[in-house]
Amino acid sequence: MNDTPHDLPKSIVDTIQPFSQKLVLHRRGSTVWKVDTDQGQFAVKLGWPILATEQWPAQEWTARAPAREGAILQQLGPERVSHGVWEGGTWNIQPWRPGVDLWKLWEHHRSGEPPLPPTMPNLDDALSCAEALELLHQKGVVHGDVQPAHFILGRTGTFLIDLALAQGAEIPDEYDFPYRGCLVHYEAPEISRSVLENGTATPTMASDLYALGAALFISATGWRHVEYPDDASRPEQRKAIAEKPHRPVTVPGVLGKLIEEMLRPNPGDRPTCAEICADLRS
């Protein structure tokens, strides 16, 4: 299949009967639609395989990701979630989460060229993100893809979205696939090291916490947690994360100190998410 946006399959339209729909995200192998129905607003995700090009290899897992996420979400809560198969891959339907993601919310901290004058980010924002991650960990699930765009802060609370790579729930074999890392800007050293050595990794609550620290750091400063050239290949990026120390944490106050703790290279030296929440509350 090609990688142009796909219309919502007729089977989904017939099921949810939307009176409006809007394409809000299109990337290689997936699209997300916001739909309005008589039952409320929902996000509809479609996935399909990525074809090989000169820039990237073929990827089949993207076709399975929406159904895999749907299976996880159904185990996490009582909200209306469904998933299934369409002719190009899989899909899921889940509640729409209104709000602003952390990256956009803290954009004012990054206005101008780094290095920026240090400013104090909102601790309540950081706490709400940590609490969303802690809620997931309390259910025995590791997110595996923590990044600023996946924290949605709104009037009804903060939600941690995009659980397609999560571990800890029961996944039907037909939807499952190996974990091969996440967006490198937020990978913990042990994840990058394992992917380089084995091609796969096992995300943990400790690696989730490292990713939270990296997400808060880059959102507040514009800096990635480890320095590497913008045009570095993915293996080169992971090699830098696995071998180099993280950048100095310039975020002022208690949040900077906590980010420093979250970015400890040894997973066993990092605090738990519950401990980070407690420190932010105090």
ChimeraX attribute file (.defattr): number of C-alpha atoms within 10 A of each C-alpha:
attribute: neighborCount
match mode: 1-to-1
recipient: residues
	/A:1	9
	/A:2	11
	/A:3	15
	/A:4	12
	/A:5	16
	/A:6	16
	/A:7	11
	/A:8	18
	/A:9	13
	/A:10	10
	/A:11	11
	/A:12	17
	/A:13	14
	/A:14	9
	/A:15	8
	/A:16	15
	/A:17	15
	/A:18	18
	/A:19	10
	/A:20	10
	/A:21	17
	/A:22	12
	/A:23	16
	/A:24	11
	/A:25	12
	/A:26	16
	/A:27	11
	/A:28	16
	/A:29	24
	/A:30	24
	/A:31	23
	/A:32	23
	/A:33	20
	/A:34	20
	/A:35	23
	/A:36	18
	/A:37	13
	/A:38	9
	/A:39	9
	/A:40	10
	/A:41	18
	/A:42	21
	/A:43	20
	/A:44	24
	/A:45	24
	/A:46	31
	/A:47	27
	/A:48	27
	/A:49	21
	/A:50	20
	/A:51	15
	/A:52	10
	/A:53	8
	/A:54	5
	/A:55	5
	/A:56	9
	/A:57	10
	/A:58	11
	/A:59	14
	/A:60	16
	/A:61	20
	/A:62	22
	/A:63	23
	/A:64	24
	/A:65	28
	/A:66	32
	/A:67	29
	/A:68	30
	/A:69	28
	/A:70	25
	/A:71	23
	/A:72	23
	/A:73	24
	/A:74	16
	/A:75	14
	/A:76	13
	/A:77	9
	/A:78	8
	/A:79	11
	/A:80	11
	/A:81	19
	/A:82	17
	/A:83	22
	/A:84	18
	/A:85	17
	/A:86	17
	/A:87	7
	/A:88	14
	/A:89	21
	/A:90	24
	/A:91	29
	/A:92	24
	/A:93	25
	/A:94	19
	/A:95	15
	/A:96	15
	/A:97	20
	/A:98	15
	/A:99	16
	/A:100	17
	/A:101	19
	/A:102	23
	/A:103	22
	/A:104	12
	/A:105	17
	/A:106	21
	/A:107	13
	/A:108	14
	/A:109	19
	/A:110	20
	/A:111	11
	/A:112	10
	/A:113	9
	/A:114	10
	/A:115	11
	/A:116	15
	/A:117	12
	/A:118	14
	/A:119	15
	/A:120	13
	/A:121	20
	/A:122	11
	/A:123	14
	/A:124	11
	/A:125	17
	/A:126	18
	/A:127	19
	/A:128	19
	/A:129	24
	/A:130	25
	/A:131	20
	/A:132	19
	/A:133	26
	/A:134	23
	/A:135	15
	/A:136	16
	/A:137	19
	/A:138	11
	/A:139	12
	/A:140	14
	/A:141	20
	/A:142	26
	/A:143	24
	/A:144	27
	/A:145	24
	/A:146	29
	/A:147	28
	/A:148	24
	/A:149	17
	/A:150	20
	/A:151	26
	/A:152	23
	/A:153	20
	/A:154	13
	/A:155	8
	/A:156	9
	/A:157	13
	/A:158	25
	/A:159	21
	/A:160	23
	/A:161	18
	/A:162	20
	/A:163	22
	/A:164	21
	/A:165	22
	/A:166	21
	/A:167	19
	/A:168	14
	/A:169	18
	/A:170	11
	/A:171	17
	/A:172	11
	/A:173	8
	/A:174	9
	/A:175	19
	/A:176	17
	/A:177	15
	/A:178	11
	/A:179	18
	/A:180	17
	/A:181	23
	/A:182	19
	/A:183	12
	/A:184	20
	/A:185	19
	/A:186	29
	/A:187	29
	/A:188	32
	/A:189	26
	/A:190	21
	/A:191	26
	/A:192	28
	/A:193	21
	/A:194	17
	/A:195	18
	/A:196	19
	/A:197	10
	/A:198	10
	/A:199	13
	/A:200	16
	/A:201	19
	/A:202	16
	/A:203	24
	/A:204	20
	/A:205	21
	/A:206	23
	/A:207	28
	/A:208	26
	/A:209	31
	/A:210	29
	/A:211	27
	/A:212	26
	/A:213	28
	/A:214	29
	/A:215	27
	/A:216	26
	/A:217	24
	/A:218	22
	/A:219	24
	/A:220	26
	/A:221	26
	/A:222	21
	/A:223	20
	/A:224	17
	/A:225	26
	/A:226	22
	/A:227	15
	/A:228	16
	/A:229	9
	/A:230	7
	/A:231	8
	/A:232	11
	/A:233	11
	/A:234	13
	/A:235	14
	/A:236	14
	/A:237	19
	/A:238	27
	/A:239	17
	/A:240	20
	/A:241	26
	/A:242	21
	/A:243	14
	/A:244	14
	/A:245	15
	/A:246	19
	/A:247	14
	/A:248	10
	/A:249	19
	/A:250	20
	/A:251	22
	/A:252	12
	/A:253	13
	/A:254	13
	/A:255	24
	/A:256	20
	/A:257	13
	/A:258	19
	/A:259	22
	/A:260	21
	/A:261	17
	/A:262	27
	/A:263	28
	/A:264	20
	/A:265	20
	/A:266	14
	/A:267	18
	/A:268	9
	/A:269	12
	/A:270	20
	/A:271	17
	/A:272	17
	/A:273	24
	/A:274	16
	/A:275	14
	/A:276	22
	/A:277	19
	/A:278	13
	/A:279	13
	/A:280	17
	/A:281	10
	/A:282	5
